[in-house]
Amino acid sequence: MRFIVSIDQSRCIGAGNCVHIAPRAFQLDEENVAYVVDPASVPDEELLEAAQSCPTDAIYLDTPEGEAIYPK
């Protein structure tokens, strides 16, 4: 399964956990706000770990059918 990944940038505090765990999928911009780069380049398990590591739950993972995987 390939997750649909999105970030609520208004919730991002720039902790960088997502970038540390999945640097090919996430990066921080010049204001230390995370953005999605290439989620298809990492396994879904890595995306889930990155989303779960976000202290503000700013990363959303959904199935292609629109079912919420994280957060539920």
N, C-alpha and C positions, 0 to 999 in steps of 0.2 A: 504494500500500500504506500502511496506517496501522500504525505500530508500537505495540506494547503497551509502556509505559514503567513501570519501577519503580526504586526507589532502595533500596539497602541502607544504611539510615541509620546503622548501626553502623560503617560504613566511611567515612562522610562526615567530612571534616576542615574543612568550611566555607570552602574556597578561593573559592567563588563563581563559578568559570568558567562553570558551566552557566547561572547567572542572568545573567551578562554576555552570553552568546551567545543565550540564549532566555528572556528574562525573562517572557514570557507562559506559558511551559511550566514554569518552575522558580522557586522562591523559597526564601529561607532563613528558618527560624523564629527565635524569640528566642534560641535556643542556637546559632545559626549552623549548623544542620543543614538540608540541602536537602530539599525535598519537591516532589512533582509537583502542579502547579496545573491546567494545561489543555494537554496535549500536542497535542490536535487543532487548536489555534490556530496552530501553526507547521508548516512543511513538514518532512517526514521527514529531509531533508538537514540541516536545522538541528538536529533532535534528535540525529542521528548526530554532528554536529560538537560539540555540547554533551557528549555521552557520551564522545567521544574526548578531550575537553579535561579530563576529570576525572582528577586525579592519583592517585586511589585506585581507579579503575574501579568506582565505587559505583553508576553508572547502567547499567541493563540495558535493552536494546531487543530485543524479540522480535516475530516475526510473529504474526498472530492464530491461526495454526496451532500456535504454540509453538516455532518454530524460532528459535534464538538468532542475532541479527544482530550484537550487540555486548554485551559481549565474547564472542568465539567460544570 
